[in-house]
Amino acid sequence: MNRAGTSLPEVLVAVAILGIGLAGVAALTRLSVSALVRVRATDEAQAALQSFVDSATAAGTRPSAGSRELEFGDLSWDVPAGAGDSAWARFEHQALPAPVEIAFVVRVVP
């Protein structure tokens, strides 16, 4: 006897397949959002560090050592007094697991 329609096992299998698919989409969405947050935070950290390095290497400006709290993290640095010495700056962003660091050399332009 042929009956039109779907049986309960067929519906359960279809719902299970859809559930697995939706769980996969949700996991990928979570991963992509977390990656986007990390990329944006790294970009903000690098911009803050580049801005600091630009101001530290500008003529007549020589910050020795210190730190500053910014909107999205903490910036710290150490710039030696001698020209040509290695200096560093570190930015600890709230959304990143590790600080972003940059090393640079302050040159005196005649």
Summary of the structure (lengths in Angstrom):
residues: 110
radius of gyration: 26.8
end to end distance: 98.5
largest distance: 98.5
contacts: 249
relative contact order: 0.14
helix: 45%
strand: 24%
